Amino acid sequence: MAIPFLILLLLFAISYIFLVKNQKGNINETYKKVLLIINIFCVLLFLFYIFTAA
């Protein structure tokens, strides 16, 4: 159970860093939407992991 959690954390961190570093508009709009969807998906999976582990 720890391995998928770490992969999710890494994916969330990478997409979050890309979103934060590219606030000036250097990044494509569709790419920004994809990163945002990945972030939301990771947060939902974190919540799922927390509630199933409890």
PQR file with spaces between the fields and no chain letter, atoms N, CA, C, O and H, PARSE charges and radii, in Angstrom:
ATOM       1  N    MET     1       0.822   -1.201    0.000 -0.4000 1.5000
ATOM       2  CA   MET     1       0.000    0.000    0.000 -0.0000 2.0000
ATOM       3  C    MET     1       0.867    1.266    0.000  0.5500 1.7000
ATOM       4  O    MET     1       0.399    2.334   -0.394 -0.5500 1.4000
ATOM       5  N    ALA     2       2.105    1.153    0.432 -0.4000 1.5000
ATOM       6  CA   ALA     2       2.965    2.334    0.504 -0.0000 2.0000
ATOM       7  C    ALA     2       3.488    2.744   -0.870  0.5500 1.7000
ATOM       8  O    ALA     2       3.685    3.930   -1.133 -0.5500 1.4000
ATOM       9  H    ALA     2       2.485    0.286    0.752  0.4000 1.0000
ATOM      10  N    ILE     3       3.714    1.765   -1.746 -0.4000 1.5000
ATOM      11  CA   ILE     3       4.294    2.075   -3.061 -0.0000 2.0000
ATOM      12  C    ILE     3       3.347    2.940   -3.903  0.5500 1.7000
ATOM      13  O    ILE     3       3.787    3.969   -4.415 -0.5500 1.4000
ATOM      14  H    ILE     3       3.554    0.801   -1.533  0.4000 1.0000
ATOM      15  N    PRO     4       2.067    2.574   -4.072 -0.5600 1.5000
ATOM      16  CA   PRO     4       1.182    3.450   -4.857  0.2800 2.0000
ATOM      17  C    PRO     4       1.016    4.822   -4.214  0.5500 1.7000
ATOM      18  O    PRO     4       0.862    5.822   -4.915 -0.5500 1.4000
ATOM      19  N    PHE     5       1.047    4.874   -2.886 -0.4000 1.5000
ATOM      20  CA   PHE     5       0.929    6.157   -2.198 -0.0000 2.0000
ATOM      21  C    PHE     5       2.118    7.050   -2.527  0.5500 1.7000
ATOM      22  O    PHE     5       1.947    8.248   -2.752 -0.5500 1.4000
ATOM      23  H    PHE     5       1.172    4.062   -2.317  0.4000 1.0000
ATOM      24  N    LEU     6       3.321    6.481   -2.557 -0.4000 1.5000
ATOM      25  CA   LEU     6       4.513    7.262   -2.897 -0.0000 2.0000
ATOM      26  C    LEU     6       4.484    7.706   -4.352  0.5500 1.7000
ATOM      27  O    LEU     6       4.895    8.822   -4.668 -0.5500 1.4000
ATOM      28  H    LEU     6       3.460    5.508   -2.373  0.4000 1.0000
ATOM      29  N    ILE     7       4.001    6.840   -5.242 -0.4000 1.5000
ATOM      30  CA   ILE     7       3.893    7.210   -6.658 -0.0000 2.0000
ATOM      31  C    ILE     7       2.908    8.366   -6.820  0.5500 1.7000
ATOM      32  O    ILE     7       3.166    9.306   -7.571 -0.5500 1.4000
ATOM      33  H    ILE     7       3.667    5.933   -4.986  0.4000 1.0000
ATOM      34  N    LEU     8       1.782    8.294   -6.114 -0.4000 1.5000
ATOM      35  CA   LEU     8       0.801    9.382   -6.161 -0.0000 2.0000
ATOM      36  C    LEU     8       1.388   10.679   -5.628  0.5500 1.7000
ATOM      37  O    LEU     8       1.167   11.750   -6.193 -0.5500 1.4000
ATOM      38  H    LEU     8       1.573    7.530   -5.504  0.4000 1.0000
ATOM      39  N    LEU     9       2.140   10.575   -4.535 -0.4000 1.5000
ATOM      40  CA   LEU     9       2.755   11.763   -3.957 -0.0000 2.0000
ATOM      41  C    LEU     9       3.737   12.396   -4.927  0.5500 1.7000
ATOM      42  O    LEU     9       3.783   13.619   -5.063 -0.5500 1.4000
ATOM      43  H    LEU     9       2.320    9.705   -4.076  0.4000 1.0000
ATOM      44  N    LEU    10       4.523   11.566   -5.603 -0.4000 1.5000
ATOM      45  CA   LEU    10       5.485   12.065   -6.581 -0.0000 2.0000
ATOM      46  C    LEU    10       4.776   12.730   -7.757  0.5500 1.7000
ATOM      47  O    LEU    10       5.175   13.808   -8.197 -0.5500 1.4000
ATOM      48  H    LEU    10       4.486   10.573   -5.493  0.4000 1.0000
ATOM      49  N    LEU    11       3.721   12.085   -8.267 -0.4000 1.5000
ATOM      50  CA   LEU    11       2.962   12.639   -9.384 -0.0000 2.0000
ATOM      51  C    LEU    11       2.331   13.978   -8.999  0.5500 1.7000
ATOM      52  O    LEU    11       2.351   14.934   -9.774 -0.5500 1.4000
ATOM      53  H    LEU    11       3.397   11.209   -7.909  0.4000 1.0000
ATOM      54  N    PHE    12       1.770   14.028   -7.787 -0.4000 1.5000
ATOM      55  CA   PHE    12       1.162   15.266   -7.311 -0.0000 2.0000
ATOM      56  C    PHE    12       2.205   16.369   -7.186  0.5500 1.7000
ATOM      57  O    PHE    12       1.961   17.507   -7.587 -0.5500 1.4000
ATOM      58  H    PHE    12       1.753   13.252   -7.158  0.4000 1.0000
ATOM      59  N    ALA    13       3.365   16.033   -6.630 -0.4000 1.5000
ATOM      60  CA   ALA    13       4.415   17.036   -6.434 -0.0000 2.0000
ATOM      61  C    ALA    13       4.910   17.581   -7.770  0.5500 1.7000
ATOM      62  O    ALA    13       5.085   18.790   -7.921 -0.5500 1.4000
ATOM      63  H    ALA    13       3.563   15.108   -6.305  0.4000 1.0000
ATOM      64  N    ILE    14       5.136   16.698   -8.737 -0.4000 1.5000
ATOM      65  CA   ILE    14       5.636   17.138  -10.045 -0.0000 2.0000
ATOM      66  C    ILE    14       4.622   18.051  -10.732  0.5500 1.7000
ATOM      67  O    ILE    14       4.986   19.115  -11.232 -0.5500 1.4000
ATOM      68  H    ILE    14       4.994   15.716   -8.615  0.4000 1.0000
ATOM      69  N    SER    15       3.353   17.641  -10.761 -0.4000 1.5000
ATOM      70  CA   SER    15       2.348   18.459  -11.437 -0.0000 2.0000
ATOM      71  C    SER    15       2.119   19.775  -10.695  0.5500 1.7000
ATOM      72  O    SER    15       1.881   20.808  -11.322 -0.5500 1.4000
ATOM      73  H    SER    15       3.057   16.776  -10.355  0.4000 1.0000
ATOM      74  N    TYR    16       2.190   19.741   -9.364 -0.4000 1.5000
ATOM      75  CA   TYR    16       2.003   20.969   -8.585 -0.0000 2.0000
ATOM      76  C    TYR    16       3.146   21.945   -8.826  0.5500 1.7000
ATOM      77  O    TYR    16       2.920   23.147   -8.964 -0.5500 1.4000
ATOM      78  H    TYR    16       2.384   18.902   -8.855  0.4000 1.0000
ATOM      79  N    ILE    17       4.373   21.434   -8.878 -0.4000 1.5000
ATOM      80  CA   ILE    17       5.530   22.294   -9.147 -0.0000 2.0000
ATOM      81  C    ILE    17       5.405   22.931  -10.525  0.5500 1.7000
ATOM      82  O    ILE    17       5.679   24.119  -10.691 -0.5500 1.4000
ATOM      83  H    ILE    17       4.557   20.457   -8.767  0.4000 1.0000
ATOM      84  N    PHE    18       4.987   22.137  -11.519 -0.4000 1.5000
ATOM      85  CA   PHE    18       4.809   22.697  -12.860 -0.0000 2.0000
ATOM      86  C    PHE    18       3.745   23.790  -12.864  0.5500 1.7000
ATOM      87  O    PHE    18       3.916   24.819  -13.517 -0.5500 1.4000
ATOM      88  H    PHE    18       4.764   21.172  -11.385  0.4000 1.0000
ATOM      89  N    LEU    19       2.646   23.572  -12.135 -0.4000 1.5000
ATOM      90  CA   LEU    19       1.587   24.579  -12.099 -0.0000 2.0000
ATOM      91  C    LEU    19       2.053   25.853  -11.411  0.5500 1.7000
ATOM      92  O    LEU    19       1.754   26.952  -11.879 -0.5500 1.4000
ATOM      93  H    LEU    19       2.507   22.736  -11.604  0.4000 1.0000
ATOM      94  N    VAL    20       2.780   25.723  -10.308 -0.4000 1.5000
ATOM      95  CA   VAL    20       3.205   26.900   -9.552 -0.0000 2.0000
ATOM      96  C    VAL    20       4.287   27.669  -10.301  0.5500 1.7000
ATOM      97  O    VAL    20       4.257   28.899  -10.324 -0.5500 1.4000
ATOM      98  H    VAL    20       3.023   24.831   -9.928  0.4000 1.0000
ATOM      99  N    LYS    21       5.233   26.978  -10.909 -0.4000 1.5000
ATOM     100  CA   LYS    21       6.332   27.653  -11.590 -0.0000 2.0000
ATOM     101  C    LYS    21       5.872   28.353  -12.862  0.5500 1.7000
ATOM     102  O    LYS    21       6.540   29.275  -13.329 -0.5500 1.4000
ATOM     103  H    LYS    21       5.257   25.978  -10.891  0.4000 1.0000
ATOM     104  N    ASN    22       4.755   27.938  -13.428 -0.4000 1.5000
ATOM     105  CA   ASN    22       4.309   28.500  -14.701 -0.0000 2.0000
ATOM     106  C    ASN    22       3.068   29.366  -14.540  0.5500 1.7000
ATOM     107  O    ASN    22       2.174   29.334  -15.386 -0.5500 1.4000
ATOM     108  H    ASN    22       4.211   27.189  -13.048  0.4000 1.0000
ATOM     109  N    GLN    23       3.007   30.140  -13.462 -0.4000 1.5000
ATOM     110  CA   GLN    23       1.880   31.040  -13.264 -0.0000 2.0000
ATOM     111  C    GLN    23       1.937   32.239  -14.208  0.5500 1.7000
ATOM     112  O    GLN    23       0.918   32.895  -14.426 -0.5500 1.4000
ATOM     113  H    GLN    23       3.734   30.166  -12.776  0.4000 1.0000
ATOM     114  N    LYS    24       3.097   32.533  -14.767 -0.4000 1.5000
ATOM     115  CA   LYS    24       3.250   33.727  -15.614 -0.0000 2.0000
ATOM     116  C    LYS    24       2.634   33.549  -16.993  0.5500 1.7000
ATOM     117  O    LYS    24       2.527   34.519  -17.744 -0.5500 1.4000
ATOM     118  H    LYS    24       3.924   31.999  -14.591  0.4000 1.0000
ATOM     119  N    GLY    25       2.228   32.340  -17.344 -0.4000 1.5000
ATOM     120  CA   GLY    25       1.611   32.111  -18.641 -0.0000 2.0000
ATOM     121  C    GLY    25       2.560   31.517  -19.658  0.5500 1.7000
ATOM     122  O    GLY    25       2.296   31.591  -20.858 -0.5500 1.4000
ATOM     123  H    GLY    25       2.314   31.552  -16.735  0.4000 1.0000
ATOM     124  N    ASN    26       3.660   30.930  -19.213 -0.4000 1.5000
ATOM     125  CA   ASN    26       4.612   30.311  -20.134 -0.0000 2.0000
ATOM     126  C    ASN    26       4.106   28.968  -20.656  0.5500 1.7000
ATOM     127  O    ASN    26       4.646   28.422  -21.619 -0.5500 1.4000
ATOM     128  H    ASN    26       3.875   30.871  -18.238  0.4000 1.0000
ATOM     129  N    ILE    27       3.080   28.450  -20.020 -0.4000 1.5000
ATOM     130  CA   ILE    27       2.647   27.079  -20.282 -0.0000 2.0000
ATOM     131  C    ILE    27       1.351   27.114  -21.098  0.5500 1.7000
ATOM     132  O    ILE    27       0.571   28.062  -21.008 -0.5500 1.4000
ATOM     133  H    ILE    27       2.642   28.893  -19.238  0.4000 1.0000
ATOM     134  N    ASN    28       1.141   26.085  -21.877 -0.4000 1.5000
ATOM     135  CA   ASN    28      -0.054   25.964  -22.704 -0.0000 2.0000
ATOM     136  C    ASN    28      -1.300   25.799  -21.817  0.5500 1.7000
ATOM     137  O    ASN    28      -1.231   25.175  -20.758 -0.5500 1.4000
ATOM     138  H    ASN    28       1.775   25.314  -21.949  0.4000 1.0000
ATOM     139  N    GLU    29      -2.425   26.356  -22.250 -0.4000 1.5000
ATOM     140  CA   GLU    29      -3.649   26.290  -21.441 -0.0000 2.0000
ATOM     141  C    GLU    29      -4.159   24.862  -21.284  0.5500 1.7000
ATOM     142  O    GLU    29      -4.586   24.475  -20.197 -0.5500 1.4000
ATOM     143  H    GLU    29      -2.481   26.863  -23.110  0.4000 1.0000
ATOM     144  N    THR    30      -4.119   24.073  -22.360 -0.4000 1.5000
ATOM     145  CA   THR    30      -4.606   22.696  -22.254 -0.0000 2.0000
ATOM     146  C    THR    30      -3.695   21.886  -21.340  0.5500 1.7000
ATOM     147  O    THR    30      -4.165   21.035  -20.584 -0.5500 1.4000
ATOM     148  H    THR    30      -3.772   24.387  -23.244  0.4000 1.0000
ATOM     149  N    TYR    31      -2.387   22.150  -21.411 -0.4000 1.5000
ATOM     150  CA   TYR    31      -1.442   21.456  -20.547 -0.0000 2.0000
ATOM     151  C    TYR    31      -1.691   21.811  -19.090  0.5500 1.7000
ATOM     152  O    TYR    31      -1.575   20.966  -18.202 -0.5500 1.4000
ATOM     153  H    TYR    31      -2.006   22.841  -22.025  0.4000 1.0000
ATOM     154  N    LYS    32      -2.038   23.085  -18.853 -0.4000 1.5000
ATOM     155  CA   LYS    32      -2.340   23.528  -17.495 -0.0000 2.0000
ATOM     156  C    LYS    32      -3.586   22.820  -16.967  0.5500 1.7000
ATOM     157  O    LYS    32      -3.638   22.438  -15.798 -0.5500 1.4000
ATOM     158  H    LYS    32      -2.132   23.771  -19.574  0.4000 1.0000
ATOM     159  N    LYS    33      -4.597   22.644  -17.840 -0.4000 1.5000
ATOM     160  CA   LYS    33      -5.816   21.947  -17.422 -0.0000 2.0000
ATOM     161  C    LYS    33      -5.533   20.489  -17.100  0.5500 1.7000
ATOM     162  O    LYS    33      -6.086   19.943  -16.145 -0.5500 1.4000
ATOM     163  H    LYS    33      -4.555   22.954  -18.789  0.4000 1.0000
ATOM     164  N    VAL    34      -4.672   19.854  -17.896 -0.4000 1.5000
ATOM     165  CA   VAL    34      -4.319   18.453  -17.636 -0.0000 2.0000
ATOM     166  C    VAL    34      -3.610   18.326  -16.293  0.5500 1.7000
ATOM     167  O    VAL    34      -3.898   17.410  -15.523 -0.5500 1.4000
ATOM     168  H    VAL    34      -4.224   20.298  -18.672  0.4000 1.0000
ATOM     169  N    LEU    35      -2.682   19.243  -16.005 -0.4000 1.5000
ATOM     170  CA   LEU    35      -1.980   19.205  -14.723 -0.0000 2.0000
ATOM     171  C    LEU    35      -2.943   19.426  -13.565  0.5500 1.7000
ATOM     172  O    LEU    35      -2.806   18.799  -12.515 -0.5500 1.4000
ATOM     173  H    LEU    35      -2.448   19.987  -16.631  0.4000 1.0000
ATOM     174  N    LEU    36      -3.913   20.313  -13.749 -0.4000 1.5000
ATOM     175  CA   LEU    36      -4.896   20.564  -12.704 -0.0000 2.0000
ATOM     176  C    LEU    36      -5.753   19.327  -12.458  0.5500 1.7000
ATOM     177  O    LEU    36      -6.058   19.002  -11.310 -0.5500 1.4000
ATOM     178  H    LEU    36      -4.023   20.823  -14.603  0.4000 1.0000
ATOM     179  N    ILE    37      -6.142   18.637  -13.525 -0.4000 1.5000
ATOM     180  CA   ILE    37      -6.923   17.406  -13.388 -0.0000 2.0000
ATOM     181  C    ILE    37      -6.108   16.342  -12.663  0.5500 1.7000
ATOM     182  O    ILE    37      -6.637   15.623  -11.816 -0.5500 1.4000
ATOM     183  H    ILE    37      -5.894   18.901  -14.457  0.4000 1.0000
ATOM     184  N    ILE    38      -4.808   16.239  -12.995 -0.4000 1.5000
ATOM     185  CA   ILE    38      -3.945   15.277  -12.308 -0.0000 2.0000
ATOM     186  C    ILE    38      -3.867   15.610  -10.821  0.5500 1.7000
ATOM     187  O    ILE    38      -3.923   14.714   -9.979 -0.5500 1.4000
ATOM     188  H    ILE    38      -4.378   16.824  -13.683  0.4000 1.0000
ATOM     189  N    ASN    39      -3.737   16.897  -10.495 -0.4000 1.5000
ATOM     190  CA   ASN    39      -3.682   17.308   -9.092 -0.0000 2.0000
ATOM     191  C    ASN    39      -4.961   16.929   -8.352  0.5500 1.7000
ATOM     192  O    ASN    39      -4.899   16.375   -7.255 -0.5500 1.4000
ATOM     193  H    ASN    39      -3.692   17.626  -11.179  0.4000 1.0000
ATOM     194  N    ILE    40      -6.110   17.220   -8.939 -0.4000 1.5000
ATOM     195  CA   ILE    40      -7.389   16.908   -8.296 -0.0000 2.0000
ATOM     196  C    ILE    40      -7.547   15.401   -8.127  0.5500 1.7000
ATOM     197  O    ILE    40      -8.001   14.935   -7.081 -0.5500 1.4000
ATOM     198  H    ILE    40      -6.160   17.670   -9.831  0.4000 1.0000
ATOM     199  N    PHE    41      -7.175   14.643   -9.149 -0.4000 1.5000
ATOM     200  CA   PHE    41      -7.255   13.191   -9.091 -0.0000 2.0000
ATOM     201  C    PHE    41      -6.373   12.639   -7.968  0.5500 1.7000
ATOM     202  O    PHE    41      -6.784   11.733   -7.242 -0.5500 1.4000
ATOM     203  H    PHE    41      -6.806   15.022   -9.998  0.4000 1.0000
ATOM     204  N    CYS    42      -5.170   13.181   -7.828 -0.4000 1.5000
ATOM     205  CA   CYS    42      -4.263   12.731   -6.770 -0.0000 2.0000
ATOM     206  C    CYS    42      -4.826   13.045   -5.389  0.5500 1.7000
ATOM     207  O    CYS    42      -4.730   12.224   -4.478 -0.5500 1.4000
ATOM     208  H    CYS    42      -4.836   13.917   -8.418  0.4000 1.0000
ATOM     209  N    VAL    43      -5.411   14.224   -5.231 -0.4000 1.5000
ATOM     210  CA   VAL    43      -5.994   14.581   -3.935 -0.0000 2.0000
ATOM     211  C    VAL    43      -7.140   13.642   -3.591  0.5500 1.7000
ATOM     212  O    VAL    43      -7.257   13.202   -2.447 -0.5500 1.4000
ATOM     213  H    VAL    43      -5.490   14.892   -5.972  0.4000 1.0000
ATOM     214  N    LEU    44      -7.986   13.331   -4.567 -0.4000 1.5000
ATOM     215  CA   LEU    44      -9.089   12.407   -4.313 -0.0000 2.0000
ATOM     216  C    LEU    44      -8.579   11.019   -3.951  0.5500 1.7000
ATOM     217  O    LEU    44      -9.137   10.362   -3.072 -0.5500 1.4000
ATOM     218  H    LEU    44      -7.891   13.688   -5.496  0.4000 1.0000
ATOM     219  N    LEU    45      -7.524   10.571   -4.622 -0.4000 1.5000
ATOM     220  CA   LEU    45      -6.964    9.264   -4.284 -0.0000 2.0000
ATOM     221  C    LEU    45      -6.301    9.275   -2.910  0.5500 1.7000
ATOM     222  O    LEU    45      -6.351    8.272   -2.197 -0.5500 1.4000
ATOM     223  H    LEU    45      -7.072   11.104   -5.336  0.4000 1.0000
ATOM     224  N    PHE    46      -5.679   10.394   -2.525 -0.4000 1.5000
ATOM     225  CA   PHE    46      -5.133   10.507   -1.172 -0.0000 2.0000
ATOM     226  C    PHE    46      -6.243   10.334   -0.142  0.5500 1.7000
ATOM     227  O    PHE    46      -6.094    9.592    0.829 -0.5500 1.4000
ATOM     228  H    PHE    46      -5.638   11.208   -3.104  0.4000 1.0000
ATOM     229  N    LEU    47      -7.354   11.024   -0.364 -0.4000 1.5000
ATOM     230  CA   LEU    47      -8.482   10.916    0.566 -0.0000 2.0000
ATOM     231  C    LEU    47      -9.012    9.490    0.615  0.5500 1.7000
ATOM     232  O    LEU    47      -9.355    8.992    1.687 -0.5500 1.4000
ATOM     233  H    LEU    47      -7.475   11.627   -1.153  0.4000 1.0000
ATOM     234  N    PHE    48      -9.080    8.831   -0.538 -0.4000 1.5000
ATOM     235  CA   PHE    48      -9.533    7.448   -0.589 -0.0000 2.0000
ATOM     236  C    PHE    48      -8.604    6.544    0.219  0.5500 1.7000
ATOM     237  O    PHE    48      -9.065    5.698    0.984 -0.5500 1.4000
ATOM     238  H    PHE    48      -8.801    9.236   -1.409  0.4000 1.0000
ATOM     239  N    TYR    49      -7.285    6.727    0.046 -0.4000 1.5000
ATOM     240  CA   TYR    49      -6.318    5.931    0.802 -0.0000 2.0000
ATOM     241  C    TYR    49      -6.458    6.164    2.300  0.5500 1.7000
ATOM     242  O    TYR    49      -6.401    5.221    3.089 -0.5500 1.4000
ATOM     243  H    TYR    49      -6.910    7.415   -0.576  0.4000 1.0000
ATOM     244  N    ILE    50      -6.642    7.422    2.691 -0.4000 1.5000
ATOM     245  CA   ILE    50      -6.739    7.745    4.116 -0.0000 2.0000
ATOM     246  C    ILE    50      -7.989    7.115    4.727  0.5500 1.7000
ATOM     247  O    ILE    50      -7.929    6.546    5.817 -0.5500 1.4000
ATOM     248  H    ILE    50      -6.689    8.188    2.050  0.4000 1.0000
ATOM     249  N    PHE    51      -9.125    7.214    4.026 -0.4000 1.5000
ATOM     250  CA   PHE    51     -10.368    6.682    4.588 -0.0000 2.0000
ATOM     251  C    PHE    51     -10.412    5.165    4.569  0.5500 1.7000
ATOM     252  O    PHE    51     -11.040    4.562    5.440 -0.5500 1.4000
ATOM     253  H    PHE    51      -9.174    7.676    3.141  0.4000 1.0000
ATOM     254  N    THR    52      -9.759    4.528    3.593 -0.4000 1.5000
ATOM     255  CA   THR    52      -9.754    3.066    3.585 -0.0000 2.0000
ATOM     256  C    THR    52      -8.754    2.513    4.590  0.5500 1.7000
ATOM     257  O    THR    52      -8.929    1.399    5.083 -0.5500 1.4000
ATOM     258  H    THR    52      -9.249    5.018    2.886  0.4000 1.0000
ATOM     259  N    ALA    53      -7.709    3.273    4.902 -0.4000 1.5000
ATOM     260  CA   ALA    53      -6.730    2.810    5.884 -0.0000 2.0000
ATOM     261  C    ALA    53      -7.252    2.985    7.311  0.5500 1.7000
ATOM     262  O    ALA    53      -6.833    2.265    8.217 -0.5500 1.4000
ATOM     263  H    ALA    53      -7.567    4.178    4.502  0.4000 1.0000
ATOM     264  N    ALA    54      -8.154    3.928    7.512 -0.4000 1.5000
ATOM     265  CA   ALA    54      -8.646    4.216    8.865 -0.0000 2.0000
ATOM     266  C    ALA    54      -9.650    3.194    9.356  0.5500 1.7000
ATOM     267  O    ALA    54     -10.149    3.306   10.475 -0.5500 1.4000
ATOM     268  H    ALA    54      -8.495    4.514    6.776  0.4000 1.0000
